[in-house]
Amino acid sequence: MTRISVEVGSGSARFRIGVQAQSIEGALKIGRTLNPGKECKVVFPIDADGFLVEEESVARVEALGTMAA
């Protein structure tokens, strides 16, 4: 399992979510599914210490905070 930060945006509004999934592509898909019509992209650099996590039975999404425009 991987855990990455995904930036979600619409116009000047932006926020980040933490997404845990089988792959980076899977995490982006979850982000897009939960935020239809919004731009979703991986936040770099990826945190090496938190990237690989133990597998859980469900996908997990957490709000990481908002970003100033």
C-alpha positions in Angstrom: 0.0 0.0 0.0 1.1 3.5 -0.7 0.1 6.8 1.0 0.5 10.1 -0.8 -0.8 13.7 -0.6 -3.1 14.8 -3.4 -3.7 18.4 -4.1 -7.3 19.1 -5.2 -8.2 22.3 -6.9 -10.9 24.3 -8.6 -10.0 27.8 -9.7 -8.1 29.5 -7.0 -9.4 27.2 -4.2 -6.9 24.4 -3.3 -6.7 21.8 -0.5 -4.7 18.6 0.1 -5.9 15.2 1.1 -3.9 12.2 2.2 -4.9 9.1 0.2 -3.9 5.5 0.8 -4.3 3.0 -2.0 -2.5 0.1 -3.8 -0.6 2.5 -6.1 -0.1 6.2 -6.9 -2.4 5.9 -9.9 -5.0 4.3 -7.6 -4.7 7.2 -5.1 -5.3 9.7 -7.8 -8.3 7.8 -9.0 -9.8 7.9 -5.5 -9.1 11.6 -5.3 -10.8 12.2 -8.6 -13.8 10.0 -7.6 -14.3 11.9 -4.4 -13.8 15.3 -6.0 -15.5 15.1 -9.4 -14.8 17.9 -11.8 -11.8 19.1 -9.7 -8.1 19.0 -10.7 -6.2 16.3 -8.7 -2.4 16.0 -8.7 0.3 14.3 -6.7 2.1 16.6 -4.2 5.9 16.4 -4.6 8.2 15.6 -3.0 6.6 12.4 -1.8 7.3 11.7 1.9 9.7 8.7 1.8 9.0 7.8 5.5 5.2 7.6 5.0 5.0 6.4 1.4 4.8 2.6 2.1 2.3 1.6 4.7 0.8 -1.7 5.8 -2.2 -2.8 3.9 -5.6 -2.1 5.3 -8.9 -3.6 4.1 -10.4 -0.2 3.1 -9.2 2.9 1.2 -8.5 5.8 3.5 -8.7 9.5 2.8 -7.8 12.3 5.2 -8.0 16.0 4.8 -4.5 17.5 5.3 -5.5 21.2 5.3 -6.2 24.1 3.0 -3.8 26.0 0.9 -3.7 29.7 0.4 -4.3 30.8 -3.2 
